[in-house]
Amino acid sequence: MSEPAYAPPVSEVPIHDVAIIGGGVVGCALFRAFALAGLDTLLIERDADLLAGASKANSAILHTGFDAPPGSLEHRCVVAGHAAYTALHERLGLKLLPTTAILAAWTEADLEKLPGILATAHQNGVHDVRALTADEVRAREPHLAPDVKGGLLVPGEGVIDPWSAPHAYALQALLNGGALLRGANVTGGEREGGVWRLATSKGERRARVVINAAGLQGDIVEAIARPSPFEIRPRKGQFVVMDKTAARLASAIILPVPNERTKGVVICRTAFGNLLVGPTAEETPERVIPTVEQEMLEGLLAQGRRMIPALADEPVTALYAGLRPATQFKDYQVEAIADQGWITVGGIRSTGLTGSLGIADHVLGLYEERFGALKPIAEPVWPMMPNLTEEFPRPWQEDGRSSIVCHCEMVTEAEIRAALTGPMPAGNIGGLKRRTRCMMGRCQGFYCTRRVMEIAAPALPGLVAKIGGHADA
Ligand SMILES: Cc1cc2nc3c(=O)[nH]c(=O)nc-3n(C[C@H](O)[C@H](O)[C@H](O)COP(=O)(O)OP(=O)(O)OC[C@H]3O[C@@H](n4cnc5c(N)ncnc54)[C@H](O)[C@@H]3O)c2cc1C
């Protein structure tokens, strides 16, 4: 389902200060930053709803940056992103589960790497990371296999709701004058007289500065402005979601000792009350549909049970996979090209959920340096997001609530209806699930799909998200 094809006559196409291509978490954070900076900003997303790419499926960990390459842009943005989320989440109604993490050593080789990781953490300014003996690890996490050899405690790592955060960023941008165009694939562009004319599947859009935040399509979109200096090499991560009864088996995020390529398989609670085992890290040419494979999932379950033996008795709720927009480079690929009116924000591989607010600040700084002064909005509007997390009160617990539609995730009819209306309604069923959790529980929609469809059907054809000062999007 996509927004109606609407192309304003060319003579009426307004010129935005900034057009952002890509409504993943990075595009949403950029949208918020630029709109609050007082710039006339348009966010263009090719899918019918936001978060259709890498941002659809991740581990939802708010990283401290303790293990990021020191001196990298990724490290700076992750630290800044963590600080920004911590500072602003309550004003947007967003949640943070301060779970802490334990990086557990399972072999002598792992144990030998711990002092180096601890030194990197301190070099990265994350001074509260400290060593734990095997006994201390076991005392904190009694369900871990008894042969754990020691570990590091990382107090600042937490878990968030991976969808409400970017939705909040985009909604705040909309409420402060930004414009959103969904279901519009950007297929090309030309720059004339200092203005970009972007060709989209919903007609032309114009802007003085274009930001490429197209994630898994980043190199293809980059070719609109120049031969791409990076190549997207998608890296798939598969996950197993254990039933909610398994959440009691780990209170901290259990991290493995990472290797050169990946942070490795993590066991961690989700904001929605499940326990996650994953992700894998697999090179793939696929950029759009992350498939799950039986063999990999069995391997993940075996790894999970190796770390927490009691997982063997726990049922699996779901399987999913995500694609990381990795490139041939380790670091983020961010660059402002002043004479082209173009900013590249690519290769935001595996920390973008955390880093997004930091990236947005960094890019805003580049914009100010290269393209002109900002006029921040004096008193921005702050939307409050509905709570979807398990640890805080939800509408089904309130007196006088409407009927429950999804009994696995306890989603009420009123929540579903609310997600289909307002300034940024769900654009498709995936977007509705990310806004409410409906159909995402143990039965995976077996019992509630029909009712959800009945409620959603009248709203889903032709959704337009339009608010603020712009009537074009
Ligand atoms: C398995 C896995 C685990 C992860 N775990 C974590 C974690 O625990 N913590 C953390 O901080 N990060 C994590 N990440 C990383 C994080 O999810 C990514 O860094 C982030 O989602 C990248 O976002 P993005 O906005 O750059 O890209 P995307 O989410 O891919 O967004 C790009 C958007 O651009 C749109 N688009 C593409 N081409 C066009 C076009 N031509 N026209 C219009 N729109 C277009 C796409 O539809 C998409 O919506 C993980 C990622 C994966 C895959």
The ligand as a Tripos MOL2 file, in Angstrom:
@<TRIPOS>MOLECULE
LIG
   53    58     1     0     0
SMALL
NO_CHARGES

@<TRIPOS>ATOM
      1 C1         21.2550   -7.4830   12.6900 C.3       1 LIG1
      2 C2         21.4380   -6.0620   13.1130 C.ar      1 LIG1
      3 C3         21.6260   -5.7380   14.4670 C.ar      1 LIG1
      4 C4         21.8200   -4.4060   14.8470 C.ar      1 LIG1
      5 N1         21.8750   -4.0740   16.1710 N.ar      1 LIG1
      6 C5         21.9830   -2.7710   16.5330 C.ar      1 LIG1
      7 C6         21.9700   -2.4060   17.9020 C.ar      1 LIG1
      8 O1         21.7630   -3.2310   18.7890 O.2       1 LIG1
      9 N2         22.1590   -1.0990   18.2300 N.ar      1 LIG1
     10 C7         22.3700   -0.1440   17.2810 C.ar      1 LIG1
     11 O2         22.5960    1.0010   17.6420 O.2       1 LIG1
     12 N3         22.3360   -0.4550   15.9620 N.ar      1 LIG1
     13 C8         22.1450   -1.7460   15.5710 C.ar      1 LIG1
     14 N4         22.1030   -2.0840   14.2550 N.ar      1 LIG1
     15 C9         22.3870   -1.0640   13.2480 C.3       1 LIG1
     16 C10        21.2360   -0.2110   12.8230 C.3       1 LIG1
     17 O3         20.0490   -0.9570   12.6870 O.3       1 LIG1
     18 C11        21.6450    0.4400   11.4840 C.3       1 LIG1
     19 O4         22.8720    1.0950   11.6590 O.3       1 LIG1
     20 C12        20.6010    1.4390   11.0460 C.3       1 LIG1
     21 O5         19.3430    0.8340   10.9640 O.3       1 LIG1
     22 C13        20.9620    2.0550    9.6990 C.3       1 LIG1
     23 O6         19.9380    2.9810    9.4080 O.3       1 LIG1
     24 P1         19.9090    3.8450    8.0770 P.3       1 LIG1
     25 O7         18.8490    4.8530    8.2920 O.co2     1 LIG1
     26 O8         21.2830    4.3040    7.7340 O.co2     1 LIG1
     27 O9         19.5090    2.8260    6.9330 O.3       1 LIG1
     28 P2         18.1010    2.1550    6.5710 P.3       1 LIG1
     29 O10        17.3770    1.7550    7.7690 O.co2     1 LIG1
     30 O11        18.3880    1.1040    5.5440 O.co2     1 LIG1
     31 O12        17.2690    3.3320    5.9280 O.3       1 LIG1
     32 C14        17.3940    3.7350    4.5990 C.3       1 LIG1
     33 C15        16.0150    4.0610    4.0670 C.3       1 LIG1
     34 O13        16.1660    4.6200    2.7700 O.3       1 LIG1
     35 C16        15.0970    4.1860    1.9790 C.3       1 LIG1
     36 N5         15.5430    4.3130    0.5760 N.ar      1 LIG1
     37 C17        16.5090    3.6020   -0.0420 C.ar      1 LIG1
     38 N6         16.6370    4.0020   -1.3210 N.ar      1 LIG1
     39 C18        15.7290    4.9940   -1.5080 C.ar      1 LIG1
     40 C19        15.3830    5.7890   -2.6350 C.ar      1 LIG1
     41 N7         15.9860    5.6480   -3.8240 N.pl3     1 LIG1
     42 N8         14.3960    6.7080   -2.4880 N.ar      1 LIG1
     43 C20        13.7670    6.8690   -1.2740 C.ar      1 LIG1
     44 N9         14.0650    6.1250   -0.1870 N.ar      1 LIG1
     45 C21        15.0380    5.2060   -0.3030 C.ar      1 LIG1
     46 C22        14.8880    2.7370    2.4110 C.3       1 LIG1
     47 O14        13.6040    2.2460    2.0700 O.3       1 LIG1
     48 C23        15.1170    2.8370    3.9130 C.3       1 LIG1
     49 O15        13.9110    3.0350    4.6200 O.3       1 LIG1
     50 C24        21.8810   -3.4030   13.8440 C.ar      1 LIG1
     51 C25        21.6580   -3.7270   12.5030 C.ar      1 LIG1
     52 C26        21.3870   -5.0390   12.1440 C.ar      1 LIG1
     53 C27        21.0460   -5.3550   10.7280 C.3       1 LIG1
@<TRIPOS>BOND
     1     1     2 1
     2     2     3 ar
     3     2    52 ar
     4     3     4 ar
     5     4     5 ar
     6     4    50 ar
     7     5     6 ar
     8     6     7 ar
     9     6    13 1
    10     7     8 2
    11     7     9 ar
    12     9    10 ar
    13    10    11 2
    14    10    12 ar
    15    12    13 ar
    16    13    14 ar
    17    14    15 1
    18    14    50 ar
    19    15    16 1
    20    16    17 1
    21    16    18 1
    22    18    19 1
    23    18    20 1
    24    20    21 1
    25    20    22 1
    26    22    23 1
    27    23    24 1
    28    24    25 2
    29    24    26 1
    30    24    27 1
    31    27    28 1
    32    28    29 2
    33    28    30 1
    34    28    31 1
    35    31    32 1
    36    32    33 1
    37    33    34 1
    38    33    48 1
    39    34    35 1
    40    35    36 1
    41    35    46 1
    42    36    37 ar
    43    36    45 ar
    44    37    38 ar
    45    38    39 ar
    46    39    40 ar
    47    39    45 ar
    48    40    41 1
    49    40    42 ar
    50    42    43 ar
    51    43    44 ar
    52    44    45 ar
    53    46    47 1
    54    46    48 1
    55    48    49 1
    56    50    51 ar
    57    51    52 ar
    58    52    53 1
@<TRIPOS>SUBSTRUCTURE
     1 LIG1         1 GROUP 0 **** ****
